[in-house]
Amino acid sequence: MKHVDMRKLPAEAHEERRRQVIGLRESGLTYEAIAVQVGLTRTGVFNICRRVAEQGRAGLASQPRGPAAGTGRFRAPEQEAQVRALMGQHTPDELGLPFALWSRAAVRELIEQSCGVRLAVRTIGTYLARWGFTAQKPLRRASEQSPKAVRRWRRQDYPAIVAQARGEKGTIFWGDETGLRSDDVRGRSFAPKGRTPVVRPSHKRTRLGLISAVTNKGELRWMVLDGALKAPGLIRFLARLIQDARGKVFLIWDNLPVHRAQAVRGWLAERQEQIEVFHLPSYSPELNPDEGLNADLKQAVTRKPPARSKHELKRTVISHMRRLTKLPERIRSYFRHQPFRYAA
């Protein structure tokens, strides 16, 4: 027998059904017989009878659904504003909470700690959605990074470099280095449920390095390295860079020790009319648009079958880099990524 879903009926129909149940009960019918006659479950009939027994005829009337007004919510709008401000300015551990990220459980404890209100986890999700908060993968920032230095770079240092480059009719390049391994396979693979796919890279791991430089106009310069980057290799790359550039090169890169090697500094000092270098704030890769190129390259290389030799890995890298050289719009797209947009 199909039962009636009381939740889908209007309030008037609820009350009429309850009166019908009570009338049949008063006539002496059992709960089971009433349930069959009115299309409810036995439990539903019993609950109606119990409600009327406890509340009298008032129990026939429909009551507002959901929690009582004022429960399960903040006591004042100021409390909401306080919680939102704390979440925007601090991480949970900075506030003494045993969490690394702002999960619903962490927000729940913050609200209880700062406002004295205990909310359900589901209610926390409702508030977060109302505030415009979404679950996001956090960016990584080294604890050694100086936020003050980063702000100064964005507001003062970099604009000054741009002005100088314009005045001297030069080109700003962003440089960086990256490493690649033959056994680096990333991403996910579809497979039958319960049968995890297997990747079989060679245990004879090989490595390659790459040094590159990009501009917000879509220019790309690069050089493959057979081993770690050392001063002679860096100088060779810089020589190629100034040879191909139109006008003076303004090169921005990080604080890798080889960038400050005595041989490199001496070589640069002899060519101040052709090239000038600037260093990003320490531990701040998110300021360098060339990181976009590194990510592009690694994604392309790791999607292919694992290289079985250094020669095969090198061939894959060179092939992709030559392709990127012919795609200036793709290089420019790195600068449209939010962290690098300031340099577009």
N, C-alpha and C positions, 0 to 999 in steps of 0.2 A: 504494500500500500504506500502511495506517495503522500508524504506529510507536507503540510503547509508551512512555508518559511515565514514566520511572523515578522522577521526583520524587513521583509519586502512590502508589508501591508501598511497603509496609513494609520495614524493614531486612532481614528474613529473605528476602523475595522478591528484593531487590537481590543478596544474596549468592548465592542459587540461580541467578539469571540470569548472574552473572559466572562461576560454575563451569561453566555450560552453554557459555558463550562460549569459555572456555579449553579445555574438552574438545573442542569442535568444531575449534578452531584446531590443537590437538595432533594431530587426526586428518587434518590437511592441507587443510582447507577454506580458501578465500580469505575476506578480510574481507567482500566483497560477498555471498558465499553465506551466510556466518554471519548477516549483517544480515537477509537475507530470511527465514532460518529462525527466528530468535529475535524478529523484530519490532523491531529497533533500527536506528539509522542506521549507516552505515559508520563515521562518525567516532566514534560511541559504542562500537562494537566495537573500533576501534583504540585508544581511550583505555583500555579495560579491559585489553587485552593489554599495553599499555605500562606501566600501573600494576602489573600482576603481574610484568612483567619487571624493574621497578625495586625492588619491595618483596617479591617472592616471594609465597608463599601468604598472607602477611599482607595483601596488596593485595586479597584477596577480601572482607575484612571491611569493613563500613560504618563511616565516620568521622563524628564530630559535624559538623553543618553550621554555617555562619557563621564569623565571625572567632574567633580563639583567645581564650580567656578572658583578660580583663585588657587587651586591645588595643582601641583606639578608644574609650576611656572615661577618666573622671577617675581619678587614682591614689588619691584619698581623698575622702570625703564633705565634708571641710572645704573642698576646692577648689570644689566645687559651691556651697557656701554663700557663699564669697568672691565668685564670679562673680555670683550672684544679688544680693548686696548692692551690688556695683559698678553693676550695671544699674539697680537701683532708686534709687540715689542720684545717678547722674551720666548725662550724655549722652555719646555716643562722643567728640565733639570735646573734652570736658573731660578725657578720659583720653588725649588725644594720638592718637586714631584718626582716620583720614581719612573719617569718616562723620558724617552729621547725625542719623540715626536708628538704632535698634537693629534692623538687618536680620540675617539669619542669617550673612551674610559678616562683619558687624561683630562679632557675638558670637564667631564663629570666631577672629577676630584677637585679641579680648580674652582668650579662653581660652589661646591660644598665648602671648600676651604675659605674662599673669599666672601661668599654671600650667605653661608649657612643654609643653603637649600639643596636638598637631595632630589635629583631628577632621574627619571628612567633613561636608560641608554637610548631608547627609541626617541624620546623627547629631545635628547641632545642632538640627534641627527636632524630633527625638524628645525631646531634653532639654528644649526650650522647652515642649513639650506636657506633659511630666511635671511641670514646675515650675508649670504653670497660666498660662503666658504666652501671650497671643493677639495677633495682628496687629491694631493699632488705628490709626485716624486720630488723630494727635496734636492736642491743643488748642494754640492759638497764645497765647503770652504775650510781651508786649513786654519787651525786654531792660531797659528803663528801669523796669519794675515792681519795687516793693520787696516781696519775700516777707514781710519782717518786718511791714510795714504791713498787708498782707493778713491775716496771722494776728491782728494786734491788732484789726483791724476785726471779724473773725468772733468772736473770744473776748471782746472788751471793748467796743468802740465800739457795735456794733449791739445787743448785749444791753442796753446802757445806754439807747439810744434807745427800745427796746421798753418798758423799765421806765418811762421818762419819759412815753411816749405813753399807757400804761395809767393812770399816775397822774393825767394831765390829761384822760383820756377822749377822746383824739384818735385820728386815723387816720393810719397810715403809708402814704404813696404813694411809688412808685418812678417817677422820671421819666427820659425820654430823648428824643432827636431822631433822626430818620433821613431819608435822602433817597431819592427814587425817580426812575428815568429811563424814558423811553418806549421806548428801544431795548434794555432789559435783558431778555433772554430766557434762561431757565435750564432745566436738565433735559436729558433724552435723548428721542429719538424713534425708534420702530421704522421700519425701511425695509429694502428688499431689500439683501442683502449686496453690498457694493461700490458702492452708490449712496447717498452721504451726503446726508441731508436738508438742505434749505436754508431758512433763515428770512430774511424780507425786511422788517426794520424800516425805518421812515422815517429818512432821513438828517437830517431836521430834528428834531434831538434836543430834547426838552423835559424839564424837571425840576420836581419838586415836593418839598416838605418836609413832615414831620409831626412834631408834638410830642405826646407822650402821657404818661399816668401810670396805673399800675395798683396794685391792692392785692391782698393774698393772700386777700381775701374775694371776689374776682371783680369788683371795681368797675373801670371803665375811663373815663378822660376823655381827649379828644383834640381836636386842632385842625389843620387843613390849612394849610400855609404856601405861598404862591405863590413865594417866593424863600428866600434864606438867613435863618436865625433871627437877629433883632436884638432889642435891648432892648425896644422898644415892643411887638413881637409876643409876647415872652416875658411881659411884664407883663400883657398882655391875657389870656393863657392862665392865669396865676397867679390873676388876679382871678376868672375863671370857676371855677377849682378851689376856692377858698375859699368862693365863693358857693354851690356845690352840696354842699359837705362838711358832714357832721354832726360838729360839734366842731372842734377845732383840727387843722390839717393839719401833719403832719411829713413833709416832702418830702426824699427821698434822691435825689441825682443825681450826675453826674460833674463834672469840673473844666473844662468848656467855658468859654472866655473870657467869653462872653456871660452866663454864670451869675454871674460876678463883676463885671459891668459896674456902673459907679457908679450909674446910674439904677435898676438892679435892686436893688442893695444899699440904696439910699435908700428905695425902695418897700417893701422887706421890713422895714426898720427901723421904719417907721410902722405896721406891722401884726403886731407880735411876739405879740400875743394870739391872732391868727388863723392864723398860719403861721410855721413855723421850718424852715430848710433845713439839710441835712447833706451833706457831700461824700464820695464814695467815694474810696478810695486811687487815686492816679494810675495810668493805664494798666491799669485792672482792669474791663473791661466784663463779664467773667464773673461779677462779683458782683451785677450788676443784672438782676433778673428781667424788666424791661421789654424787654431784648434779645430775650426770647422772643416778645414781641408784634411787634417789628421783623421777626424771621425769618418769623413767620406771615404778616404782611402782604406781604412781598416774595415769598414763595413763591406766595401767591394771585395777586398782580398779574402776576408773570412767567410764570405758566402760561397766561394769557390771550393772545389775539393782540396783537401790539405796538400800542400806542396811536398813532394818527395825528395826534393833537393834544393840547395841554395840557388842553383841556376833557375829552377822552375819558379821559385818564389820571386826572384829578381825579375824574371820575364813578366810575371803577373803584375808586379808593381809598376814596372816601366810602361806596360801596356795601358794601365789605368791612368797613369800620370800624363802620358801623351794625349790620351783622350780628353782629360780635363784641360789641358793647355789650349785645346780648340773650343772650349766651352766657357767663354768669359762670363756669360750670364749666370752660369752655375757658380762660378767663383764669387760673383757679386751677391749671390743669394746667401752666402755665409754671413755677410754683413747685415742682412735683414733679420738674422736670428736675434732675439731680444737682448741677450747679454752684449752683443757686438754692435748693436744698432747705433750706438753713439759714434762709431767710427765710419759709418756708411757715407 
